[in-house]
Amino acid sequence: MKFLQREHDTLEALLPGLDKALGAFLLSELEQRGGPGIAALRDAGGSGLLVPAEHGGVGASARDAVRCTRAIATRSPSVAVAATMHNFSVASLVTLAATSTGFEWLLLDAVARDKRMMSSAFAEGRTGQGVLTPTMVARRAEGGWLVSGSKKPCSLSSSMDLITASVALPDEDGGTALGIAVIPAGTPGISVRPFWDSIVLAGAESDEVVLDDVLVPDELMVKPVLDPETNLDDLNTTGLVWFTLLVSAVYLGTASALVSRLLESGRGDTGTRVDVVTDLEASAFALDRVAWAVDSGQSGNDTLADALTARYSMQRTIRRVVGTTVELLGGMAFVSSPDVALLAASVHALAFHPPGRTSTAAALDRYHAGHLLRID
């Protein structure tokens, strides 16, 4: 089978026309601020990829979502990052809806049928913080909560229809509890400020989203119950697994785009070309194994440990593969087009996504010694 054929075939089957639409543009066009990629994702129904079919979505499995994300990243890492932040929020809502009789299904219907995009105002981009670490604070108001704070960077800041945010809610004991808010992007008090100055991943629309006393009704504020022993609830655990799978697929796809260019060029010796392909495919197999576990209904600590293991192994692998690939492509490929530099620089952003390497290493060390997995 041709390199990446499975991924591109899956993308075409689930989101027909998206691969062709993205392929019609230069990488540099898709990676620039205001590029056409997110609109193409929306038009192809990408917002509904993880929404169950009974609610108007595609109902993709975790394995297919990983393959689609990798395929999108080969066309545009920025679009894949934006899709991942949206899909992470959708996966969290699906998890909530499975045990709730609240509003979640209505939101999912709207996301799929009206092609609404959701930004993820959680902790991505802050090294050492957990995915659901609160980035906003709230105080009680009549009928709901007044939420304030900012999230930077926040992908999809220009294209979002809804914002999902982690919020610190004051409790009766003087402490705080975790809340998950879902807020229409047009709500009064929401503004967007320029933040992202790098040319790398500029197409993901990752600017600062500011909330100033934004009223969030009670029915749009979910309050997960944390497990005091692990500091993880089902939502957090499932969210971490999904986030780890999808964000890993983004950068696996980005590295794969470089390797595709190497294979097309025929540069380097046969053995080295095979080495870089097999290294990436081994990482893909690891992600596929974790995704299979999710599809089989496994989403606890063991699955999270497997997901984190796959991610950090892959993180080392793609750095090595990208270094080798850029060298083999040669100086002329590097200077004659922005593609090689953009792709090579983009893979390093994986290290900035939570959970941080130090906290993950400590958690896995305790886990392998027989203790519960705890992400600090």
Salt bridges, closest charged atoms under 4 A:
GLU7 OE2 - ARG70 NH1 3.11
ASP19 OD1 - HIS8 ND1 3.14
ASP19 OD1 - ARG75 NE 2.89
ASP109 OD1 - HIS55 ND1 3.14
ASP109 OD1 - ARG113 NE 3.79
ASP114 OD2 - ARG116 NH2 3.70
GLU124 OE2 - LYS151 NZ 3.83
ASP161 OD2 - ARG42 NH1 2.78
ASP207 OD2 - ARG33 NH1 2.63
ASP213 OD1 - ARG139 NH1 2.79
ASP218 OD1 - ARG140 NH1 2.84
ASP279 OD2 - ARG320 NH2 3.19
GLU281 OE2 - ARG70 NH2 2.86
ASP288 OD2 - ARG63 NH2 2.83
ASP288 OD1 - ARG67 NH2 3.21
ASP339 OD2 - ARG261 NH2 3.26
ASP376 OD2 - ARG366 NH2 3.52
ASP376 OD1 - ARG374 NE 3.06
